[in-house]
Amino acid sequence: MTILRRVLLALGLPVVLIALWWFTSAGSTSYYFPPLSTILDWFGRLWFSERFADDVVPSLLRLFAGFALSAVIGVALGVALGLTDALRRGAEPVLEFLRAIPPTVLVPVIAIVAGIGDGSKVLVIVSGCVWPVLLNTVEGVRAADEVMIDTCRSFGITRAARLRHMVLPAASPQIAAGLKQSLSIGLILMVIGEMFAATNGLGFSIVQFQRSFAIPQMWSGIILLGIIGFVLSALFTVVEKRALGWYLGLRESQKRNG
């Protein structure tokens, strides 16, 4: 019964909003806001065809590549900065300067330097995704229990073993939070990167539809983006619950006892 209630709570509002959109747009004669039935008709015709492999699959591959690269860079650099105060203080001004630059501003620069291939699109995603992972990793590492670290040192446990068995597990909840933020940012930057100097991709298709005044097709691409974002978030939540089951269980027990 609890699972059924959760499903109803999760799907209740989306179903209501879709029904509201369907009925309020049913008689629409607006060129820019066509009926939802027309949009869904184009959705099936466009995205359940070879266009899915030509545009959506390349977009997802770029997103996954940029997300994975951001995770590796963010965690590695975040651990180094979190463990070394002098390194963190020295790098902080440069990192704050780079973080203040909006990734969208870098799109033309990256296109000039890296060209218009997949590599430049991946770099655009990395330019924005790496920061939540990096900053959350630094904070998670710095929040590790100093008493336990000193205890490990006194018992002669190596630095690598401390990092693997104590520091990273302690920081993993915040690392996961940073990764989840990065996933949402990555989806946005994937689309933005494909809107500039691209030859395929979901963002490229949406812009082409908009420029050719194919409004129902454009709306169908926007809906597909929302569906992709929802599915990726749900998948990440499932992986997060499995990977951090020990932490979530501990926090739940603390809530019940408190």
MARBA-3410 file (N, C-alpha, C, O; in Angstrom, 1 decimal):
258
0.8,-1.2,0.0,0.0,0.0,0.0,0.9,1.3,0.0,0.5,2.3,-0.6 ~ 2.0,1.2,0.7,2.9,2.3,0.7,3.5,2.6,-0.6,3.6,3.8,-1.0 ~ 3.8,1.6,-1.4,4.4,1.8,-2.7,3.3,2.4,-3.6,3.6,3.3,-4.4 ~ 2.1,1.9,-3.6,1.0,2.4,-4.4,0.8,3.9,-4.1,0.5,4.7,-5.0 ~ 0.8,4.2,-2.8,0.7,5.6,-2.4,1.8,6.5,-3.0,1.5,7.6,-3.4
3.0,6.0,-2.9,4.1,6.8,-3.5,4.0,7.0,-5.0,4.2,8.1,-5.5 ~ 3.5,5.9,-5.7,3.3,6.1,-7.1,2.3,7.1,-7.5,2.4,7.9,-8.4 ~ 1.2,7.0,-6.7,0.1,8.0,-6.9,0.5,9.4,-6.6,0.1,10.3,-7.4 ~ 1.3,9.6,-5.6,1.8,10.9,-5.3,2.7,11.4,-6.3,2.7,12.6,-6.6 ~ 3.6,10.5,-6.9,4.5,10.9,-7.9,3.9,11.3,-9.2,4.3,12.2,-9.9
2.8,10.5,-9.6,2.2,10.7,-10.9,1.0,11.5,-10.8,0.5,12.0,-11.9 ~ 0.5,11.8,-9.6,-0.8,12.6,-9.6,-0.7,13.9,-10.2,-1.6,14.2,-11.1 ~ 0.2,14.8,-9.8,0.3,16.1,-10.4,0.6,16.1,-11.9,0.0,16.9,-12.6 ~ 1.6,15.3,-12.4,1.8,15.3,-13.8,0.6,14.9,-14.6,0.3,15.5,-15.6 ~ -0.2,13.9,-14.1,-1.4,13.5,-14.8,-2.4,14.6,-14.9,-3.0,14.9,-15.9
-2.5,15.3,-13.8,-3.5,16.5,-13.7,-3.1,17.6,-14.7,-3.9,18.1,-15.4 ~ -1.7,17.9,-14.7,-1.2,18.9,-15.6,-1.4,18.6,-17.0,-1.7,19.4,-17.9 ~ -1.1,17.3,-17.4,-1.3,16.8,-18.8,-2.7,16.9,-19.2,-3.0,17.4,-20.3 ~ -3.6,16.5,-18.3,-5.1,16.5,-18.6,-5.5,18.0,-18.8,-6.3,18.3,-19.7 ~ -5.0,18.9,-17.9,-5.4,20.3,-18.0,-4.9,20.9,-19.4,-5.6,21.6,-20.0
-3.6,20.5,-19.7,-3.1,21.0,-21.0,-3.9,20.5,-22.2,-4.1,21.2,-23.1 ~ -4.3,19.2,-22.1,-5.0,18.6,-23.2,-6.3,19.3,-23.4,-6.7,19.6,-24.6 ~ -7.1,19.5,-22.4,-8.4,20.1,-22.5,-8.4,21.6,-22.8,-9.3,22.0,-23.6 ~ -7.5,22.3,-22.2,-7.4,23.7,-22.5,-6.9,24.1,-23.9,-7.2,25.1,-24.4 ~ -6.1,23.2,-24.5,-5.5,23.4,-25.8,-6.3,22.7,-26.9,-5.9,22.8,-28.1
-7.4,22.0,-26.5,-8.1,21.2,-27.5,-8.6,22.0,-28.7,-8.5,21.6,-29.8 ~ -9.1,23.2,-28.4,-9.7,24.0,-29.5,-8.8,25.1,-29.9,-9.3,26.1,-30.5 ~ -7.5,25.0,-29.6,-6.6,26.1,-29.8,-6.4,26.3,-31.3,-6.2,25.4,-32.1 ~ -6.4,27.6,-31.7,-6.1,28.0,-33.1,-4.8,28.8,-33.2,-4.5,29.3,-34.3 ~ -4.1,28.9,-32.1,-2.9,29.7,-32.0,-1.8,28.9,-32.8,-1.6,27.7,-32.6
-1.1,29.6,-33.6,0.0,29.0,-34.4,1.1,28.6,-33.5,1.8,27.5,-33.7 ~ 1.4,29.3,-32.4,2.5,29.1,-31.5,2.2,28.1,-30.3,3.1,27.6,-29.7 ~ 0.9,27.9,-30.1,0.5,27.0,-29.0,-0.6,26.1,-29.5,-1.8,26.2,-29.3 ~ -0.1,25.1,-30.3,-1.1,24.2,-31.0,-1.7,23.2,-29.9,-1.1,23.1,-28.8 ~ -2.7,22.5,-30.3,-3.3,21.5,-29.4,-2.3,20.4,-29.0,-1.4,20.1,-29.8
-2.4,19.9,-27.8,-1.5,18.9,-27.3,-1.6,17.6,-28.1,-0.6,16.9,-28.4 ~ -2.8,17.4,-28.7,-3.0,16.2,-29.5,-2.1,16.3,-30.8,-1.5,15.3,-31.2 ~ -2.0,17.5,-31.3,-1.1,17.7,-32.5,0.3,17.5,-32.2,1.1,16.8,-32.9 ~ 0.7,18.0,-31.0,2.1,17.9,-30.6,2.5,16.4,-30.3,3.5,15.9,-30.8 ~ 1.6,15.7,-29.7,1.8,14.2,-29.4,1.8,13.4,-30.7,2.6,12.4,-30.8
1.0,13.8,-31.7,1.1,13.1,-33.0,2.4,13.3,-33.6,3.0,12.3,-34.1 ~ 3.0,14.5,-33.6,4.3,14.7,-34.1,5.4,14.1,-33.3,6.4,13.6,-33.8 ~ 5.2,14.0,-32.0,6.1,13.3,-31.1,6.3,11.9,-31.5,7.5,11.4,-31.7 ~ 5.2,11.2,-31.8,5.3,9.8,-32.2,6.0,9.6,-33.6,6.8,8.7,-33.8 ~ 5.6,10.5,-34.5,6.2,10.5,-35.9,7.6,10.8,-35.9,8.4,10.3,-36.8
8.1,11.7,-35.1,9.5,12.1,-35.1,10.4,11.2,-34.3,11.4,10.8,-34.8 ~ 10.0,11.0,-33.1,11.0,10.4,-32.1,10.9,8.9,-32.0,11.7,8.2,-31.3 ~ 9.9,8.3,-32.7,9.9,6.8,-32.8,10.2,6.4,-34.2,9.6,5.6,-34.8 ~ 11.3,7.0,-34.7,11.7,6.8,-36.0,13.3,6.8,-36.0,13.9,6.8,-35.0 ~ 13.8,6.8,-37.2,15.3,6.8,-37.3,15.9,8.1,-36.7,17.1,8.2,-36.5
15.0,9.1,-36.6,15.5,10.4,-36.0,16.0,10.2,-34.6,16.9,11.0,-34.1 ~ 15.5,9.3,-33.8,15.9,9.0,-32.5,17.4,8.6,-32.5,18.2,9.1,-31.7 ~ 17.8,7.7,-33.4,19.2,7.3,-33.5,20.1,8.4,-34.0,21.2,8.5,-33.7 ~ 19.5,9.2,-34.9,20.3,10.3,-35.5,20.6,11.5,-34.6,21.6,12.1,-34.7 ~ 19.6,11.8,-33.8,19.7,13.0,-33.0,19.8,12.8,-31.5,20.6,13.4,-30.8
18.9,11.9,-30.9,18.8,11.7,-29.5,20.0,10.9,-29.0,20.6,11.3,-27.9 ~ 20.3,9.8,-29.6,21.4,9.0,-29.2,22.7,9.7,-29.1,23.5,9.6,-28.1 ~ 23.1,10.5,-30.1,24.4,11.3,-30.0,24.3,12.3,-28.9,25.3,12.5,-28.2 ~ 23.2,12.9,-28.6,23.0,13.8,-27.5,23.3,13.1,-26.2,24.0,13.7,-25.3 ~ 22.7,12.0,-26.0,22.9,11.2,-24.8,24.3,10.8,-24.6,24.8,10.8,-23.5
24.9,10.4,-25.7,26.4,10.0,-25.6,27.2,11.1,-25.1,28.1,11.0,-24.3 ~ 27.0,12.3,-25.7,27.7,13.5,-25.3,27.5,13.8,-23.8,28.4,14.2,-23.1 ~ 26.2,13.7,-23.4,25.9,14.0,-22.0,26.6,13.1,-21.1,27.1,13.5,-20.1 ~ 26.5,11.8,-21.4,27.2,10.8,-20.5,28.7,11.0,-20.5,29.3,10.8,-19.4 ~ 29.3,11.3,-21.6,30.7,11.5,-21.7,31.1,12.7,-20.8,32.1,12.7,-20.0
30.4,13.8,-21.0,30.7,15.0,-20.2,30.4,14.8,-18.7,31.2,15.3,-17.9 ~ 29.4,14.1,-18.4,29.1,13.9,-17.0,30.1,13.0,-16.3,30.6,13.3,-15.2 ~ 30.5,11.9,-17.0,31.6,11.0,-16.5,32.9,11.8,-16.3,33.6,11.6,-15.3 ~ 33.3,12.6,-17.3,34.5,13.3,-17.2,34.5,14.3,-16.1,35.5,14.5,-15.4 ~ 33.3,15.0,-15.9,33.2,15.9,-14.8,33.3,15.2,-13.5,33.9,15.8,-12.5
32.7,14.0,-13.4,32.8,13.3,-12.1,34.2,12.9,-11.8,34.6,13.1,-10.6 ~ 35.0,12.5,-12.7,36.4,12.1,-12.5,37.2,13.3,-12.1,37.9,13.3,-11.1 ~ 37.1,14.4,-12.9,37.9,15.6,-12.6,37.4,16.2,-11.3,38.3,16.5,-10.4 ~ 36.1,16.3,-11.0,35.6,16.9,-9.8,36.0,16.2,-8.6,36.4,16.8,-7.6 ~ 35.9,14.8,-8.6,36.2,14.1,-7.4,37.7,14.1,-7.1,38.1,14.3,-6.0
38.5,13.9,-8.2,39.9,13.8,-8.0,40.5,15.1,-7.5,41.3,15.2,-6.5 ~ 40.1,16.2,-8.1,40.6,17.6,-7.7,40.0,17.9,-6.4,40.7,18.5,-5.5 ~ 38.7,17.6,-6.1,38.1,17.9,-4.9,38.7,17.2,-3.7,38.9,17.8,-2.6 ~ 39.1,15.9,-3.9,39.8,15.2,-2.8,41.2,15.8,-2.5,41.6,16.0,-1.4 ~ 41.9,16.2,-3.6,43.2,16.8,-3.4,43.1,18.1,-2.7,43.9,18.4,-1.7
42.1,18.9,-3.0,41.9,20.2,-2.4,41.4,20.1,-0.9,41.8,20.9,-0.1 ~ 40.6,19.1,-0.8,40.0,18.9,0.6,41.0,18.4,1.6,40.9,18.7,2.8 ~ 42.0,17.6,1.1,43.0,17.0,2.0,44.1,18.0,2.3,44.9,17.8,3.3 ~ 44.4,19.0,1.4,45.5,19.8,1.5,45.1,21.3,1.7,44.7,21.9,0.7 ~ 45.2,21.8,2.9,44.8,23.2,3.1,45.6,24.2,2.3,45.0,25.1,1.7
46.9,24.0,2.2,47.7,25.0,1.4,47.3,25.0,0.0,47.3,26.0,-0.7 ~ 47.1,23.8,-0.6,46.7,23.7,-2.0,45.4,24.3,-2.2,45.2,25.0,-3.3 ~ 44.4,24.1,-1.3,43.1,24.7,-1.5,43.2,26.2,-1.4,42.5,26.9,-2.2 ~ 43.9,26.8,-0.5,44.0,28.2,-0.3,44.7,28.8,-1.6,44.3,29.9,-2.0 ~ 45.7,28.1,-2.1,46.4,28.7,-3.3,45.5,28.6,-4.6,45.6,29.5,-5.4
44.7,27.5,-4.7,43.9,27.4,-5.9,42.5,28.1,-5.8,41.9,28.3,-6.8 ~ 42.1,28.5,-4.6,40.8,29.1,-4.4,40.5,30.3,-5.3,39.5,30.4,-5.9 ~ 41.5,31.3,-5.4,41.2,32.5,-6.2,40.9,32.1,-7.7,40.0,32.6,-8.3 ~ 41.8,31.2,-8.2,41.6,30.8,-9.6,40.3,30.1,-9.8,39.6,30.3,-10.8 ~ 40.0,29.2,-8.9,38.7,28.4,-9.0,37.5,29.3,-8.9,36.5,29.1,-9.7
37.5,30.3,-8.0,36.4,31.2,-7.9,36.3,32.1,-9.2,35.1,32.3,-9.6 ~ 37.4,32.4,-9.8,37.3,33.2,-11.0,36.7,32.4,-12.2,35.8,32.8,-12.9 ~ 37.2,31.1,-12.3,36.6,30.3,-13.4,35.2,29.9,-13.1,34.4,29.8,-14.1 ~ 34.8,29.7,-11.9,33.4,29.3,-11.5,32.5,30.5,-11.8,31.3,30.2,-12.1 ~ 33.0,31.7,-11.8,32.1,32.8,-12.0,31.8,33.1,-13.4,30.8,33.8,-13.8
32.5,32.4,-14.3,32.2,32.6,-15.8,31.1,31.6,-16.2,31.2,30.4,-16.0 ~ 30.0,32.2,-16.7,28.9,31.3,-17.1,29.3,30.4,-18.2,30.0,30.8,-19.2 ~ 29.0,29.1,-18.2,29.4,28.1,-19.2,28.9,28.5,-20.6,29.5,28.2,-21.6 ~ 27.7,29.2,-20.6,27.2,29.5,-22.0,28.1,30.5,-22.7,28.1,30.6,-23.9 ~ 28.8,31.4,-21.9,29.7,32.4,-22.5,30.9,31.6,-23.2,31.4,32.2,-24.2
31.2,30.5,-22.7,32.4,29.8,-23.2,32.1,29.0,-24.4,33.0,28.4,-25.1 ~ 30.8,28.8,-24.8,30.4,28.0,-25.9,31.1,28.5,-27.2,31.7,27.6,-27.9 ~ 31.1,29.8,-27.6,31.8,30.2,-28.8,33.3,30.0,-28.7,33.9,29.6,-29.7 ~ 33.8,30.2,-27.5,35.3,30.1,-27.3,35.7,28.6,-27.5,36.7,28.3,-28.2 ~ 34.9,27.7,-26.9,35.2,26.3,-27.0,35.1,25.8,-28.5,35.8,25.0,-29.0
34.1,26.4,-29.2,33.9,26.0,-30.6,35.0,26.4,-31.4,35.4,25.7,-32.4 ~ 35.6,27.6,-31.1,36.8,28.1,-31.9,38.0,27.2,-31.6,38.7,26.9,-32.5 ~ 38.2,26.9,-30.3,39.4,26.1,-30.0,39.3,24.7,-30.3,40.2,24.1,-30.9 ~ 38.1,24.0,-30.0,38.0,22.6,-30.2,37.2,22.2,-31.5,37.0,21.0,-31.7 ~ 36.7,23.2,-32.2,35.9,22.9,-33.4,34.5,22.6,-33.1,34.0,23.0,-32.0
33.8,22.0,-34.1,32.3,21.9,-33.9,32.0,20.4,-33.8,30.8,20.0,-33.9 ~ 32.9,19.5,-33.5,32.7,18.1,-33.3,32.2,17.8,-31.9,31.8,18.7,-31.1 ~ 32.1,16.5,-31.7,31.6,16.0,-30.4,32.4,16.5,-29.2,31.9,16.7,-28.1 ~ 33.8,16.6,-29.4,34.6,17.0,-28.4,34.3,18.4,-27.8,34.3,18.5,-26.5 ~ 33.9,19.3,-28.6,33.6,20.6,-28.1,32.3,20.6,-27.3,32.1,21.3,-26.3
31.3,19.8,-27.7,30.1,19.7,-27.0,30.3,19.0,-25.6,29.7,19.4,-24.7 ~ 31.2,18.1,-25.6,31.5,17.4,-24.3,32.2,18.5,-23.4,31.9,18.5,-22.2 ~ 33.1,19.3,-23.9,33.8,20.3,-23.1,32.8,21.3,-22.6,33.0,21.8,-21.5 ~ 31.8,21.7,-23.4,30.8,22.6,-22.9,30.1,22.0,-21.6,29.8,22.7,-20.7 ~ 29.7,20.8,-21.7,29.1,20.1,-20.6,30.0,20.1,-19.4,29.6,20.3,-18.2
31.3,19.7,-19.6,32.2,19.7,-18.5,32.4,21.0,-17.8,32.6,21.1,-16.6 ~ 32.4,22.1,-18.6,32.7,23.4,-18.1,31.7,23.9,-17.1,32.0,24.7,-16.2 ~ 30.5,23.3,-17.1,29.5,23.6,-16.1,29.2,22.5,-15.1,28.9,22.8,-13.9 ~ 29.4,21.3,-15.5,29.1,20.1,-14.6,30.1,19.9,-13.5,29.8,19.4,-12.5 ~ 31.4,20.3,-13.8,32.5,19.9,-12.9,32.4,20.7,-11.5,32.8,20.2,-10.5
31.7,21.8,-11.5,31.8,22.7,-10.3,31.0,22.1,-9.2,31.5,22.1,-8.0 ~ 29.7,21.7,-9.4,29.0,21.1,-8.2,29.7,19.8,-7.6,29.7,19.7,-6.4 ~ 30.3,19.0,-8.5,31.0,17.8,-8.0,32.3,18.2,-7.2,32.5,17.7,-6.2 ~ 33.0,19.2,-7.8,34.2,19.6,-7.1,34.0,20.3,-5.8,34.6,19.9,-4.8 ~ 33.0,21.2,-5.7,32.8,21.9,-4.5,32.2,21.0,-3.4,32.6,21.1,-2.2
31.3,20.1,-3.8,30.7,19.2,-2.8,31.7,18.2,-2.3,31.7,17.8,-1.2 ~ 32.6,17.8,-3.2,33.7,16.8,-2.8,34.6,17.5,-1.8,35.0,16.9,-0.8 ~ 35.0,18.7,-2.1,35.9,19.4,-1.1,35.2,19.5,0.3,35.8,19.2,1.3 ~ 33.9,19.9,0.3,33.3,20.1,1.6,33.1,18.7,2.3,33.2,18.6,3.5 ~ 32.8,17.7,1.5,32.6,16.4,2.1,33.9,15.8,2.6,33.9,15.2,3.7
35.0,16.0,1.9,36.3,15.6,2.5,36.7,16.4,3.7,37.2,15.8,4.7 ~ 36.5,17.7,3.7,36.9,18.5,4.8,36.0,18.1,6.1,36.5,18.4,7.2 ~ 34.8,17.6,5.8,34.0,17.3,7.0,34.2,15.9,7.6,33.6,15.6,8.5 ~ 35.2,15.2,7.0,35.5,13.9,7.6,36.0,14.0,9.0,36.6,15.0,9.4 ~ 35.7,13.0,9.8,36.0,13.1,11.3,37.5,13.1,11.5,38.2,12.2,11.2
38.0,14.2,12.1,39.4,14.4,12.4,39.9,13.3,13.4,41.0,12.9,13.3 ~ 39.1,13.0,14.3,39.5,12.0,15.4,39.7,10.6,14.7,40.7,10.0,15.0 ~ 38.9,10.3,13.8,39.1,9.0,13.1,40.3,9.0,12.2,41.0,8.0,12.1 ~ 40.6,10.2,11.6,41.7,10.3,10.7,43.0,10.2,11.6,43.9,9.5,11.2 ~ 43.0,10.8,12.8,44.2,10.7,13.6,44.4,9.3,14.2,45.5,8.8,14.3
43.2,8.7,14.4,43.3,7.3,14.9,43.9,6.4,13.8,44.7,5.5,14.1 ~ 43.5,6.6,12.6,44.1,5.8,11.5,45.6,6.0,11.4,46.3,5.1,11.1 ~ 46.0,7.3,11.5,47.4,7.6,11.4,48.2,6.9,12.6,49.2,6.3,12.3 ~ 47.6,6.9,13.8,48.3,6.3,14.9,48.4,4.8,14.8,49.4,4.2,15.3 ~ 47.5,4.2,14.0,47.6,2.7,13.8,48.4,2.4,12.6,48.5,1.2,12.2
49.0,3.4,11.9,49.9,3.2,10.8,49.1,2.8,9.5,49.7,2.2,8.6 ~ 47.9,3.2,9.4,47.1,2.9,8.2,47.6,3.9,7.1,47.7,5.1,7.3 ~ 47.8,3.3,5.9,48.4,4.2,4.9,47.4,5.2,4.4,46.2,5.1,4.6 ~ 47.9,6.2,3.7,47.1,7.3,3.2,46.1,6.8,2.2,45.0,7.3,2.2 ~ 46.5,5.9,1.3,45.6,5.4,0.3,44.5,4.6,1.0,43.3,4.7,0.5
44.8,3.8,2.0,43.8,3.1,2.7,42.8,4.0,3.4,41.6,3.7,3.4 ~ 43.3,5.0,4.0,42.5,6.0,4.7,41.5,6.7,3.7,40.3,6.9,4.0 ~ 42.1,7.0,2.6,41.3,7.7,1.5,40.2,6.8,1.0,39.0,7.2,0.9 ~ 40.5,5.5,0.8,39.5,4.6,0.2,38.5,4.1,1.2,37.3,4.0,0.9 ~ 38.9,3.8,2.5,38.0,3.2,3.4,37.3,4.2,4.4,36.4,3.8,5.1
37.8,5.4,4.5,37.2,6.4,5.4,36.8,7.7,4.8,35.7,8.1,5.0 ~ 37.8,8.3,4.1,37.5,9.7,3.6,36.4,9.7,2.5,35.5,10.4,2.6 ~ 36.6,8.8,1.5,35.6,8.8,0.4,34.3,8.3,0.9,33.3,8.9,0.5 ~ 34.1,7.3,1.7,32.8,6.9,2.2,32.2,8.0,3.0,31.0,8.3,2.9 ~ 33.0,8.7,3.8,32.4,9.8,4.6,31.9,11.0,3.7,30.9,11.7,4.0
32.6,11.2,2.6,32.3,12.3,1.7,31.3,11.9,0.6,30.7,12.8,-0.1 ~ 31.0,10.6,0.5,30.1,10.1,-0.6,28.7,10.7,-0.6,28.2,10.9,-1.7 ~ 28.0,11.0,0.5,26.7,11.6,0.4,26.8,13.0,-0.3,25.9,13.3,-1.1 ~ 27.8,13.8,0.0,27.9,15.1,-0.6,28.4,15.0,-2.0,28.0,15.8,-2.9 ~ 29.2,14.0,-2.3,29.6,13.8,-3.7,28.4,13.4,-4.6,28.2,13.9,-5.7
27.5,12.6,-4.0,26.3,12.2,-4.7,25.4,13.4,-5.0,24.8,13.5,-6.0 ~ 25.3,14.3,-4.0,24.5,15.5,-4.2,25.1,16.4,-5.3,24.3,16.9,-6.1 ~ 26.4,16.5,-5.3,27.0,17.2,-6.4,26.8,16.6,-7.8,26.6,17.3,-8.8 ~ 26.9,15.3,-7.8,26.6,14.6,-9.1,25.2,14.8,-9.6,25.0,14.9,-10.8 ~ 24.3,14.8,-8.7,22.9,15.0,-9.1,22.6,16.4,-9.6,21.9,16.5,-10.6
23.2,17.3,-9.0,23.2,18.7,-9.5,23.8,18.8,-10.9,23.3,19.4,-11.8 ~ 24.9,18.1,-11.1,25.6,18.2,-12.3,24.8,17.5,-13.5,24.9,18.0,-14.6 ~ 24.1,16.5,-13.1,23.3,15.8,-14.2,22.2,16.8,-14.8,22.1,16.8,-16.0 ~ 21.6,17.6,-13.9,20.6,18.6,-14.4,21.3,19.6,-15.2,20.8,20.0,-16.3 ~ 22.4,20.1,-14.7,23.2,21.2,-15.5,23.7,20.6,-16.8,23.7,21.3,-17.8
24.1,19.3,-16.8,24.6,18.7,-18.0,23.6,18.6,-19.1,23.9,18.8,-20.3 ~ 22.3,18.4,-18.7,21.3,18.3,-19.7,21.0,19.6,-20.4,20.8,19.7,-21.6 ~ 21.1,20.7,-19.6,20.9,22.0,-20.1,22.0,22.4,-21.0,21.8,22.9,-22.1 ~ 23.3,22.1,-20.6,24.4,22.5,-21.4,24.5,21.6,-22.7,25.1,22.1,-23.7 ~ 24.0,20.4,-22.6,24.0,19.6,-23.8,23.2,20.2,-24.9,23.6,20.3,-26.0
22.0,20.8,-24.5,21.1,21.4,-25.5,21.8,22.7,-26.0,21.8,23.0,-27.2 ~ 22.3,23.5,-25.1,22.9,24.8,-25.4,24.1,24.6,-26.4,24.3,25.3,-27.4 ~ 24.9,23.6,-26.1,26.1,23.3,-26.9,25.7,22.9,-28.3,26.4,23.2,-29.3 ~ 24.6,22.2,-28.4,24.1,21.7,-29.7,23.4,22.8,-30.5,23.1,22.6,-31.7 ~ 23.0,23.9,-29.9,22.4,25.0,-30.6,23.4,25.8,-31.4,23.0,26.7,-32.2
24.7,25.7,-31.1,25.7,26.4,-31.8,26.6,25.5,-32.6,27.2,24.6,-32.1 ~ 26.6,25.8,-33.9,27.6,25.1,-34.8,27.5,23.6,-34.6,28.6,22.9,-34.4 ~ 26.3,23.0,-34.7,26.2,21.6,-34.6,25.5,21.1,-35.9,24.8,21.8,-36.6 ~ 25.6,19.8,-36.1,25.0,19.2,-37.3,24.0,18.1,-36.9,23.2,17.6,-37.8 ~ 23.9,17.8,-35.6,22.9,16.8,-35.2,22.7,17.0,-33.7,23.4,17.9,-33.1
21.8,16.3,-33.1,21.5,16.4,-31.7,20.1,16.9,-31.4,19.5,17.6,-32.3 ~ 19.7,16.7,-30.2,18.3,17.2,-29.8,18.2,18.7,-29.8,17.2,19.3,-30.3 ~ 19.2,19.4,-29.3,19.2,20.8,-29.3,19.3,21.4,-30.7,18.6,22.4,-31.0 ~ 20.1,20.8,-31.6,20.1,21.2,-33.0,18.8,21.1,-33.6,18.3,22.0,-34.4 ~ 18.1,19.9,-33.4,16.8,19.7,-34.0,15.7,20.7,-33.5,15.0,21.2,-34.3
15.7,21.0,-32.2,14.8,22.0,-31.7,15.0,23.4,-32.3,14.0,24.0,-32.7 ~ 16.2,23.8,-32.5,16.5,25.1,-33.1,16.1,25.1,-34.5,15.6,26.1,-35.0 ~ 16.3,24.0,-35.3,16.0,23.9,-36.7,14.5,24.0,-36.8,14.0,24.6,-37.7 ~ 13.7,23.3,-35.9,12.3,23.4,-36.0,11.8,24.8,-35.7,10.9,25.3,-36.4 ~ 12.4,25.5,-34.8,12.0,26.9,-34.4,12.3,27.8,-35.6,11.5,28.7,-35.9
13.5,27.6,-36.3,13.8,28.5,-37.4,13.0,28.3,-38.6,12.7,29.2,-39.4 ~ 12.5,27.1,-38.8,11.6,26.8,-39.9,10.1,26.9,-39.6,9.3,26.5,-40.4 ~ 9.8,27.4,-38.4,8.5,27.6,-37.9,7.7,26.3,-37.9,6.4,26.3,-38.1 ~ 8.3,25.2,-37.6,7.7,23.9,-37.4,7.4,23.8,-35.9,8.0,23.1,-35.1 ~ 6.3,24.5,-35.4,6.1,24.7,-34.0,5.7,23.4,-33.3,6.2,23.2,-32.2
4.8,22.6,-33.8,4.4,21.3,-33.1,5.6,20.4,-33.0,5.8,19.8,-31.9 ~ 6.5,20.4,-34.0,7.7,19.6,-33.9,8.6,20.1,-32.8,9.3,19.4,-32.1 ~ 8.7,21.4,-32.7,9.6,22.1,-31.7,9.1,21.7,-30.3,9.9,21.3,-29.4 ~ 7.8,21.8,-30.1,7.2,21.4,-28.8,7.4,20.0,-28.5,7.7,19.6,-27.3 ~ 7.4,19.1,-29.5,7.6,17.7,-29.2,9.0,17.4,-28.8,9.3,16.6,-27.9
10.0,18.2,-29.3,11.4,18.1,-28.8,11.5,18.6,-27.4,12.3,18.0,-26.6 ~ 10.8,19.6,-27.0,10.9,20.1,-25.7,10.3,19.1,-24.7,10.9,18.9,-23.6 ~ 9.2,18.5,-25.1,8.6,17.5,-24.2,9.6,16.3,-24.1,9.7,15.7,-23.0 ~ 10.3,15.9,-25.1,11.2,14.8,-25.1,12.3,15.1,-24.1,12.8,14.3,-23.3 ~ 12.8,16.4,-24.1,13.8,16.8,-23.2,13.4,16.6,-21.7,14.1,16.2,-20.9
12.1,17.0,-21.5,11.6,16.9,-20.1,11.5,15.4,-19.7,11.8,15.1,-18.6 ~ 11.1,14.6,-20.6,11.0,13.1,-20.3,12.4,12.6,-20.0,12.6,11.8,-19.1 ~ 13.4,13.0,-20.8,14.8,12.5,-20.6,15.3,12.9,-19.3,15.9,12.1,-18.5 ~ 15.0,14.2,-18.9,15.5,14.7,-17.6,14.8,13.9,-16.5,15.5,13.6,-15.5 ~ 13.5,13.6,-16.6,12.8,12.9,-15.5,13.4,11.5,-15.4,13.6,11.0,-14.3
13.6,10.8,-16.5,14.1,9.4,-16.5,15.5,9.4,-15.9,15.8,8.5,-15.1 ~ 16.4,10.3,-16.3,17.7,10.3,-15.8,17.8,10.6,-14.3,18.5,10.0,-13.6 ~ 16.9,11.5,-13.9,16.8,11.8,-12.4,16.3,10.6,-11.6,16.9,10.3,-10.6 ~ 15.3,9.9,-12.2,14.8,8.7,-11.5,15.9,7.6,-11.4,16.0,6.9,-10.4 ~ 16.6,7.4,-12.5,17.7,6.4,-12.6,18.8,6.7,-11.6,19.3,5.8,-10.9
19.1,8.0,-11.5,20.2,8.4,-10.6,19.7,8.1,-9.1,20.5,7.7,-8.3 ~ 18.5,8.4,-8.9,17.9,8.2,-7.5,18.0,6.7,-7.1,18.4,6.4,-6.0 ~ 17.7,5.8,-8.1,17.8,4.4,-7.8,19.2,4.0,-7.5,19.5,3.2,-6.5 ~ 20.2,4.5,-8.3,21.6,4.1,-8.1,22.1,4.7,-6.8,22.8,4.1,-6.0 ~ 21.7,5.9,-6.5,22.1,6.6,-5.3,21.6,5.8,-4.0,22.3,5.6,-3.1
20.3,5.3,-4.1,19.8,4.6,-2.9,20.5,3.3,-2.7,20.7,2.8,-1.6 ~ 21.0,2.6,-3.8,21.7,1.4,-3.7,23.1,1.7,-3.2,23.6,0.9,-2.3 ~ 23.8,2.7,-3.7,25.2,3.0,-3.4,25.3,3.5,-1.9,26.2,3.3,-1.2 ~ 24.3,4.3,-1.5,24.3,5.0,-0.2,23.3,4.4,0.7,22.7,5.1,1.6 ~ 23.0,3.1,0.5,22.0,2.5,1.4,22.3,2.6,2.9,21.4,2.8,3.7
23.6,2.4,3.2,24.1,2.5,4.6,23.8,3.8,5.2,23.4,4.0,6.3 ~ 24.0,4.9,4.4,23.9,6.2,4.9,22.4,6.6,5.0,22.0,7.2,6.0 ~ 21.6,6.3,4.0,20.2,6.6,4.1,19.5,5.8,5.2,18.6,6.4,5.9 ~ 19.9,4.5,5.4,19.4,3.8,6.5,19.7,4.4,7.9,18.9,4.4,8.8 ~ 21.0,4.8,8.0,21.4,5.4,9.3,20.7,6.7,9.5,20.3,7.0,10.7
20.5,7.5,8.5,19.7,8.8,8.7,18.3,8.5,9.0,17.7,9.3,9.8 ~ 17.7,7.5,8.4,16.3,7.2,8.8,16.2,6.7,10.2,15.2,7.1,10.9 ~ 17.1,5.9,10.6,17.1,5.4,12.0,17.2,6.6,13.0,16.6,6.6,14.1 ~ 18.1,7.5,12.7,18.3,8.7,13.5,17.0,9.5,13.6,16.7,10.1,14.7 ~ 16.3,9.6,12.5,15.0,10.4,12.5,14.0,9.7,13.4,13.3,10.3,14.2
14.0,8.4,13.3,13.0,7.6,14.2,13.4,7.7,15.7,12.5,7.9,16.5 ~ 14.7,7.6,15.9,15.1,7.7,17.3,15.0,9.1,17.9,14.8,9.3,19.1 ~ 15.2,10.1,17.0,15.1,11.5,17.5,13.7,11.9,17.7,13.5,13.1,18.1
END
